[in-house]
Amino acid sequence: MLVKNPRIFRNIDDTKIPVISLFLKGETRTGNVFIPVKITGNTASVLVEKVDQWKVGDEILVEGELDWDGFEKDGKKQYTTKINAFEAWKME
């Protein structure tokens, strides 16, 4: 489920392919999981018009791969997980 409205990032001159950012919530046995989703490339170019119509609460199906990143904050190692999406669809 979409928990924030989609964000579309473009260059000022609109020459580069956009990047679409989604924030999804999934339910698991141990509770809710919130995962950011990044859509780039040709998929983002195709979806850019449709994503403007997506809103909080919409069910979104995402196909992609998990990506992990680590960084240090206040002397502690932190980890983030995101999905690099190949495709995304609004469920009707």
C-alpha distances in whole Angstrom, upper triangle without the diagonal:
4,6,9,11,12,15,18,21,24,28,30,32,29,31,28,25,22,20,16,14,10,8,5,5,7,9,13,16,17,14,11,11,10,10,12,12,15,16,20,23,23,20,19,22,21,17,19,19,16,14,16,15,11,10,8,6,6,4,6,9,11,14,16,18,17,20,21,23,26,27,30,29,32,34,31,29,25,23,19,17,15,14,17,15,18,16,12,12,10,10,12
4,6,7,8,12,15,18,21,25,27,29,26,28,26,23,19,17,13,11,7,6,5,6,9,12,16,19,20,16,13,12,10,10,10,10,13,14,18,21,22,18,17,20,19,15,16,17,14,11,13,12,8,7,5,5,5,6,7,10,11,15,16,18,18,19,21,22,25,26,28,28,30,32,30,28,24,22,19,17,14,14,16,15,17,15,12,12,10,11,13
4,7,9,12,15,18,22,25,27,30,27,29,27,24,21,18,15,12,8,6,6,6,10,13,16,19,19,15,12,11,9,10,10,12,15,16,20,23,24,21,19,22,22,18,18,19,17,14,15,14,11,8,5,6,8,10,10,14,14,18,19,20,19,20,21,22,24,25,27,26,28,30,28,27,23,21,18,16,15,15,18,17,20,18,15,15,14,15,17
4,6,9,12,15,19,22,23,26,24,26,24,22,18,16,12,10,7,6,8,10,13,16,19,23,22,19,15,14,11,11,10,11,13,15,18,22,23,20,18,20,21,17,16,17,16,12,12,13,10,7,5,8,10,12,12,15,15,19,19,21,20,20,21,22,24,24,26,25,27,30,28,27,23,21,18,17,15,16,17,17,20,18,15,16,14,16,18
4,7,10,13,16,20,21,24,21,24,22,20,16,14,11,9,7,8,10,12,16,19,22,26,25,22,18,17,14,14,12,12,13,14,17,20,21,18,16,18,18,14,13,14,13,9,9,9,7,5,6,9,10,12,12,15,15,19,20,22,21,22,23,24,26,26,29,27,30,33,31,29,26,24,20,19,17,17,18,17,19,18,15,15,13,16,17
4,7,10,13,17,19,21,18,20,18,16,12,10,7,6,5,7,10,13,16,20,23,27,26,23,20,18,14,13,11,10,10,11,13,16,17,15,12,14,15,11,10,11,10,7,7,9,7,7,8,11,11,13,11,14,13,17,17,19,19,19,21,22,24,25,28,27,30,32,30,29,25,23,19,18,15,14,15,14,16,15,12,13,12,15,17
4,7,10,13,15,18,15,18,16,14,10,8,6,5,7,9,13,16,19,23,26,29,29,26,22,20,16,15,11,11,10,10,12,15,17,15,11,13,15,12,10,12,12,9,9,11,10,11,12,15,15,16,15,17,16,18,18,20,20,19,21,21,24,24,26,26,29,31,30,28,24,23,19,18,15,15,15,15,17,16,14,16,15,19,21
4,7,10,12,14,12,14,12,10,7,6,5,6,9,12,15,19,22,26,28,32,32,29,25,23,19,17,14,12,10,10,10,13,14,13,9,10,12,10,7,10,11,8,9,12,12,13,15,18,17,18,16,18,17,19,18,20,21,20,22,22,25,25,28,27,31,33,31,30,26,24,21,20,17,16,15,14,16,15,14,16,16,20,22
4,7,9,12,10,12,10,9,6,5,6,8,11,14,18,21,24,28,30,34,33,31,27,24,21,18,15,13,11,10,10,12,14,14,10,11,14,13,10,13,15,12,12,16,16,17,18,21,21,22,19,21,19,20,19,21,21,20,22,21,24,24,26,26,29,31,30,29,26,24,21,20,17,17,15,16,17,17,17,19,20,23,26
4,6,8,6,8,7,7,5,7,9,11,15,18,21,25,28,31,34,38,37,34,31,28,24,22,18,16,13,12,11,12,14,14,11,11,14,13,10,13,16,14,14,18,18,20,22,25,23,25,22,23,21,22,21,23,24,22,24,24,26,26,29,29,32,34,33,31,28,27,24,23,20,20,18,18,19,19,19,21,22,26,28
4,5,5,7,6,8,8,10,13,15,18,21,25,28,31,35,37,41,40,38,34,31,28,25,21,20,16,15,13,14,16,17,14,13,17,17,14,16,19,18,17,21,22,23,25,28,27,28,26,27,25,26,24,25,26,24,26,25,27,27,29,30,33,34,34,32,30,28,26,26,23,22,20,20,21,22,22,24,26,29,32
4,5,8,9,12,11,13,15,17,21,24,27,31,34,37,40,43,43,40,36,34,30,28,24,23,20,19,17,17,19,20,17,16,19,19,16,18,21,19,18,22,23,24,26,30,29,31,28,30,28,29,28,29,29,28,29,28,30,29,32,32,34,36,36,35,32,31,29,29,26,26,24,24,25,25,25,27,28,32,33
4,5,8,11,11,14,17,20,23,26,29,33,36,39,42,46,45,43,39,36,33,30,26,24,21,20,17,17,18,20,17,15,18,19,16,18,21,20,20,23,25,26,29,32,31,32,30,31,29,30,29,30,31,29,31,30,33,32,35,35,38,39,39,38,35,34,31,31,28,27,25,25,25,26,26,28,29,33,34
4,6,8,8,11,14,17,20,24,27,30,33,37,39,43,43,40,36,34,30,27,24,22,18,17,14,14,14,16,13,11,15,15,12,14,18,17,16,20,22,24,26,29,28,29,26,27,25,26,25,27,28,27,29,29,31,31,34,34,37,39,39,37,34,32,29,29,25,25,22,22,22,22,22,24,25,29,31
4,7,9,12,15,18,22,25,28,32,34,38,40,44,44,41,38,35,32,29,25,23,19,17,14,13,13,16,14,11,15,16,14,16,19,19,19,23,24,26,29,31,30,31,28,28,26,26,25,27,28,27,29,29,31,31,34,35,38,40,39,37,35,33,30,29,26,25,22,22,21,22,23,25,27,30,32
4,6,9,13,16,19,23,25,29,31,35,37,41,40,38,35,32,29,25,22,19,16,14,10,9,11,13,11,10,13,15,13,15,18,18,18,22,22,25,27,29,28,28,25,25,23,23,22,23,24,23,25,25,28,28,31,32,35,37,36,34,31,29,26,26,22,21,18,18,18,19,20,23,25,28,30
4,7,10,13,16,20,22,26,28,32,34,38,38,36,32,29,26,23,19,17,13,10,7,6,7,9,7,6,10,11,10,13,15,15,16,19,20,22,24,27,25,25,22,22,19,19,18,20,22,21,24,24,27,28,31,32,35,36,35,33,30,28,25,23,20,18,15,15,14,15,16,19,21,25,27
4,6,10,13,17,19,23,25,29,31,35,35,33,29,26,23,20,16,14,11,9,7,7,9,9,6,6,10,10,8,11,13,12,13,16,16,19,21,23,21,22,19,20,18,18,17,19,20,20,22,22,25,26,29,29,33,34,33,31,28,26,23,21,18,17,14,13,14,14,15,17,19,22,25
4,7,10,13,16,20,22,26,28,32,31,29,26,23,19,16,13,10,7,6,5,7,10,9,6,8,11,10,9,12,14,11,13,16,15,17,19,21,20,20,17,18,15,16,15,16,17,16,19,19,22,23,26,26,30,31,30,28,24,22,19,18,14,13,11,11,12,13,13,16,17,21,24
4,7,10,13,17,19,23,25,29,29,26,23,20,17,14,11,8,6,5,7,10,11,9,6,9,11,8,7,11,11,8,10,13,12,14,15,17,16,16,13,15,13,14,14,16,16,16,18,19,22,23,26,26,30,31,30,27,24,22,18,17,13,12,10,10,12,11,11,13,14,18,20
4,7,10,14,16,20,22,26,26,23,19,17,13,11,7,6,5,6,9,13,14,12,10,13,14,11,11,14,13,10,12,14,12,13,13,16,15,15,13,14,12,14,14,15,15,14,16,17,20,21,23,23,27,28,27,25,21,19,15,14,10,10,10,10,13,13,11,14,14,18,21
4,6,10,13,17,19,23,23,20,16,14,10,8,6,5,7,8,12,15,16,14,12,15,15,12,12,14,13,9,12,13,10,10,10,12,11,12,9,11,10,13,13,14,14,15,16,18,20,22,24,24,27,29,27,25,21,19,15,13,10,10,10,10,13,12,10,12,12,15,18
4,7,10,14,16,20,19,16,13,10,7,6,4,6,9,11,15,18,20,17,15,19,19,16,16,18,16,13,14,15,12,11,9,11,11,11,10,12,11,14,14,15,14,15,16,17,19,20,23,22,25,27,25,23,19,17,13,12,9,10,12,12,15,15,12,14,14,16,19
4,7,10,13,17,17,14,10,8,6,5,6,7,11,13,17,20,21,18,17,20,20,17,17,19,17,14,16,16,12,11,9,9,10,9,8,10,10,13,13,15,13,15,16,18,20,22,25,24,27,29,26,24,20,18,14,12,10,10,13,12,15,14,12,13,12,13,16
4,7,10,13,13,10,7,6,4,6,9,11,14,17,20,24,25,21,21,24,24,20,21,23,20,17,19,19,15,13,11,10,11,10,10,11,12,15,16,16,15,17,17,19,21,23,25,24,27,29,26,24,20,18,15,13,12,12,15,15,18,17,15,15,14,14,17
4,7,10,11,9,6,5,6,8,11,12,16,18,22,25,26,22,22,26,25,22,23,25,22,19,22,21,17,16,14,12,12,10,10,11,12,14,15,16,14,17,17,20,22,24,26,26,29,30,27,25,21,18,16,13,13,13,16,16,18,17,15,15,15,14,17
4,7,8,6,5,6,9,11,14,16,20,22,25,28,29,26,26,29,28,25,27,28,25,23,25,24,20,19,16,14,15,12,13,14,15,17,18,18,17,19,20,22,24,26,28,28,30,31,28,26,23,20,18,16,16,16,19,19,22,21,18,18,18,17,19
4,5,5,6,7,11,13,16,18,21,24,27,30,31,28,28,32,31,28,30,31,28,26,28,27,24,22,20,17,18,16,16,16,17,18,19,18,17,19,19,22,23,26,28,27,30,30,27,25,22,19,18,16,16,17,20,20,23,22,21,21,21,19,22
4,6,8,10,14,16,20,21,25,27,31,34,35,31,32,35,34,32,33,35,32,29,32,31,27,26,23,21,21,19,20,19,20,21,22,22,20,22,22,24,25,28,29,29,31,32,28,26,24,21,20,19,20,20,24,24,26,26,24,25,24,23,25
4,7,9,13,15,19,21,25,27,31,34,36,32,32,36,35,32,34,36,33,30,32,32,28,26,23,21,23,20,21,21,21,23,23,22,19,21,20,23,23,25,26,26,28,28,25,23,21,19,18,17,19,20,24,24,27,27,25,26,26,25,27
4,7,10,13,17,19,23,26,29,32,34,31,30,34,33,30,31,33,30,27,29,28,25,23,19,18,19,18,19,19,20,22,22,22,19,21,20,22,23,25,26,25,27,28,25,23,20,19,17,16,18,19,23,23,26,26,24,24,23,22,25
4,7,10,13,16,20,22,26,29,31,27,27,30,30,27,28,29,26,24,26,25,21,19,16,15,16,15,16,16,17,19,20,19,17,19,18,20,22,23,25,24,26,27,24,23,19,17,16,14,15,16,20,20,23,23,20,21,20,20,22
4,6,10,13,16,19,23,26,28,25,24,28,27,24,25,27,25,22,24,24,20,19,16,15,16,15,15,15,15,17,17,16,14,15,15,17,18,20,22,22,24,25,22,20,17,14,12,10,11,13,16,17,20,20,18,19,19,19,22
4,7,10,13,16,20,23,25,22,21,25,25,22,22,24,22,19,21,21,18,16,13,13,15,14,13,14,14,16,16,15,13,14,14,15,17,19,21,20,23,24,21,20,16,14,11,9,9,11,14,15,19,19,17,18,18,18,21
4,6,10,13,16,20,22,19,18,22,22,19,20,23,21,17,20,20,17,16,14,15,15,14,12,13,11,13,12,12,10,11,11,13,15,17,20,20,23,24,21,19,15,12,9,7,6,7,11,12,15,16,14,16,17,18,21
4,7,10,13,17,19,17,15,19,20,17,17,20,19,15,17,19,15,15,14,15,15,14,12,13,11,13,12,12,10,10,11,12,15,17,19,19,23,24,22,19,16,13,9,8,5,6,9,10,14,14,13,15,16,18,21
4,7,10,14,16,13,12,15,16,14,14,17,16,13,16,17,14,15,14,16,15,14,11,11,8,10,9,10,9,10,12,14,17,19,22,22,26,27,25,22,18,15,12,9,6,5,6,7,10,11,10,13,14,16,20
4,7,10,13,11,9,13,14,12,13,16,15,13,15,17,15,16,17,18,17,16,13,13,10,11,9,10,10,10,13,14,17,19,22,23,26,28,26,23,20,17,13,11,7,6,5,6,9,10,10,14,15,18,22
4,7,9,7,6,9,11,9,10,13,13,11,14,16,14,16,17,19,17,16,13,13,10,10,9,11,12,13,16,17,20,22,26,26,30,31,29,26,23,20,17,15,11,9,6,5,7,8,8,12,14,17,20
4,7,6,5,8,10,10,10,14,14,13,16,18,17,19,21,23,20,20,16,16,13,13,11,13,14,14,17,18,21,23,26,27,31,32,31,28,25,22,19,17,13,11,8,8,8,10,11,14,17,20,23
4,5,5,7,9,10,11,14,15,15,17,20,19,22,24,25,23,22,19,18,15,14,13,15,17,17,20,21,24,26,29,31,34,35,34,31,28,25,22,20,17,14,11,10,9,11,13,16,19,22,25
4,5,5,6,9,10,13,14,14,17,19,19,22,24,25,23,22,19,18,15,14,14,16,19,19,23,24,28,29,33,34,38,39,37,34,31,28,25,23,19,16,13,11,9,10,12,15,18,21,23
4,5,5,6,8,11,11,11,14,16,16,19,21,22,19,18,15,14,12,11,11,14,17,18,21,23,27,28,32,33,37,38,36,33,30,27,23,21,17,14,11,9,7,6,8,11,14,17,20
4,5,5,6,9,10,9,12,14,14,17,19,21,18,18,15,15,13,13,13,16,18,18,21,22,26,27,30,31,35,36,34,32,29,26,22,20,16,14,11,9,9,9,9,12,14,18,20
4,6,6,8,10,10,12,15,16,19,21,23,20,21,18,18,16,16,16,19,21,21,25,26,29,30,34,34,38,39,38,35,32,29,26,24,20,18,15,13,12,11,12,14,16,20,22
4,6,7,8,10,12,14,14,18,21,22,19,19,16,16,15,15,16,19,22,23,26,27,31,32,36,37,40,41,40,37,34,31,27,25,21,18,16,13,12,10,10,11,14,17,19
4,6,5,6,9,10,11,14,17,18,15,15,13,13,12,14,15,18,20,21,24,26,29,31,34,34,38,39,37,35,32,29,25,23,19,16,14,12,11,9,8,9,11,14,16
4,6,5,7,10,10,14,17,19,16,17,15,16,15,17,17,20,22,22,25,26,29,30,33,34,37,39,37,35,32,29,25,23,20,18,16,14,14,12,11,12,13,17,18
4,6,6,8,10,13,17,19,16,17,15,17,17,19,20,23,25,26,29,30,33,34,37,37,40,42,40,38,35,32,29,27,23,21,19,17,17,14,13,13,13,16,17
4,5,6,7,11,14,16,13,14,12,14,14,17,18,22,23,25,28,29,32,34,37,37,40,42,40,37,34,31,27,25,22,19,18,15,15,13,10,9,9,12,13
4,5,5,8,11,13,11,12,10,13,13,16,17,20,21,22,25,26,29,30,33,33,36,38,36,34,30,28,24,22,19,17,16,14,15,12,10,9,9,13,14
4,6,8,12,14,12,15,13,16,17,19,21,23,24,25,28,28,31,32,35,34,37,39,38,36,32,30,26,25,21,20,19,17,18,16,13,13,12,15,16
4,7,10,12,10,13,12,15,16,19,21,24,25,27,29,30,33,34,37,36,39,41,39,38,34,32,28,26,23,21,21,19,19,16,13,12,10,13,13
4,7,9,7,9,9,12,14,17,19,22,22,24,26,27,30,31,34,33,36,39,36,35,31,28,25,23,20,18,19,16,18,15,11,10,8,10,11
4,6,6,9,10,14,15,19,21,23,23,25,26,27,30,31,33,32,35,37,35,34,30,28,24,23,20,19,20,18,20,18,14,13,10,12,13
4,6,9,10,14,15,19,21,23,22,24,25,26,28,29,31,30,33,35,33,31,28,26,22,21,19,18,20,19,21,19,15,14,12,13,14
4,6,9,13,15,19,21,23,22,24,26,27,29,31,33,32,34,36,34,32,29,27,23,21,19,19,21,19,22,19,15,14,11,11,12
4,6,10,12,16,19,21,21,23,25,27,30,31,34,33,36,38,35,33,30,27,24,21,19,18,19,17,19,16,12,10,7,7,9
4,7,10,13,16,19,19,22,24,26,29,31,33,33,36,38,35,33,29,26,23,20,18,16,18,15,17,14,10,9,6,5,8
4,6,10,13,15,16,19,21,24,27,29,32,32,35,36,33,31,27,24,21,18,15,13,14,12,13,10,7,6,5,6,9
4,7,10,13,14,17,20,23,26,29,32,32,35,37,34,31,27,24,21,17,15,12,13,10,11,8,6,5,6,7,10
4,6,10,11,14,17,20,23,26,29,30,33,34,31,28,25,22,18,15,12,8,9,6,8,6,4,7,9,10,14
4,7,10,13,16,19,23,26,29,30,34,35,32,29,25,22,19,15,12,9,8,6,6,5,6,9,12,13,17
4,7,10,13,16,20,23,26,28,32,32,29,26,23,19,16,13,10,6,5,4,5,7,9,12,15,16,20
4,6,10,13,17,20,24,25,29,29,26,23,20,16,14,10,8,6,5,6,8,10,12,16,18,20,23
4,7,10,14,17,20,22,26,26,23,19,17,13,10,7,6,5,6,9,11,13,14,18,20,21,25
4,7,10,14,17,19,23,23,20,17,14,10,8,6,5,6,7,10,13,15,17,20,22,24,28
4,7,10,14,16,20,19,16,13,11,7,6,5,7,9,10,14,17,19,20,23,25,27,30
4,7,10,13,16,16,14,10,8,6,5,7,9,11,12,16,19,21,22,26,27,29,33
4,7,10,13,13,10,7,6,4,6,9,12,15,16,20,23,25,26,29,30,32,36
4,7,10,10,8,6,5,6,8,12,14,17,19,22,25,28,28,31,32,34,38
4,7,6,5,4,6,9,11,15,17,21,22,26,29,31,31,34,35,37,41
4,5,5,6,7,10,12,16,18,22,24,27,30,32,32,35,35,37,40
4,6,8,10,13,16,19,22,26,27,31,34,36,35,38,39,40,44
4,7,9,13,16,20,23,26,28,31,35,37,37,39,40,42,45
4,6,10,13,17,20,24,25,29,32,34,34,37,38,39,42
4,7,10,14,17,20,22,26,29,31,31,34,35,37,40
4,7,10,14,17,19,23,26,28,28,31,31,33,36
4,7,10,14,16,19,23,25,24,27,28,30,33
4,7,10,13,16,19,21,21,24,25,26,30
4,7,10,13,16,18,18,21,22,23,27
4,7,9,13,14,14,17,19,21,24
4,6,9,11,11,14,16,18,22
4,7,9,11,14,17,19,23
4,5,7,11,14,16,19
4,7,11,14,16,20
4,7,11,13,16
4,7,10,13
4,6,9
4,6
4
